[in-house]
Amino acid sequence: MSQPQHTSPQDTTDVAPRNRRRVVQGIVSSDAMAKSIGVRVERMFKHPKYKKYIRRHSKVYAHDEANEARIGDRVEIMECRPLSRLKRWRLVRIVERPALSAAAMDPTSLQSGITQATLGQGKDGAQ
């Protein structure tokens, strides 16, 4: 008869692997919070009756420990345990940064730039 093997707490060979977590990509829509980002996640599905693909989006909140994500970044986030009332995701990596800076992507600055260009100057540059 064999003796039962005793394992130490440091022995992790018999530990079950972690469940597979859902990983999705989205665009950062808000980074005004400390260590948190708002991410817009899009999904597409086929309409059951009309068979047309429909695009839907949802906004989720993710934990960003280093505050490295900025508005407009394409990020990869992973499901995790609840971290707060709304946060159930964490930032895995930044996939892509936009060519424009966050200040240039601000809707108010874009609108003021368009207004200046259309109202301020004529074709020949004179007012």
C-alpha positions, 0 to 999 in steps of 0.5 A, a space after each residue: 500500500 502506498 503512502 499518500 503524498 503530502 504537498 507543500 503550499 509552494 507546490 503548484 503542479 496539481 492546481 487546476 488551470 484558470 478558467 478561460 476568460 473572455 477577451 474582447 477589443 474596443 475603443 477607449 471612450 473615457 479616461 477621466 477616472 483614476 485607474 479606470 477606462 470606459 471602453 466601447 465594445 462593438 459586436 455584430 450578429 445576424 438578424 434571425 428573420 432578415 439575415 442582415 448583419 446588425 452592429 451593436 455596441 456596449 460601454 464597459 468599464 475596465 481597470 487600467 492600473 498604470 493609466 496608460 490608455 488614452 481616448 481613441 486607443 484600440 485596447 484588448 480587455 479581459 473579463 475578471 472578478 468584480 473590481 467595483 460597482 461597474 468594473 468587471 474587465 481589466 486592460 490586457 494591452 493597447 493594440 493601436 494608438 490613433 494617429 491624432 493626439 487626444 487633444 486633436 480628437 476632442 469634439 469641441 476643438 474639431 468643431 471650432 477648427 471647422 467653424 474657423 475655416 468655414 466662417 473666418 476666411 474666404 477663397 482668396 484668404 481675405 476676410 
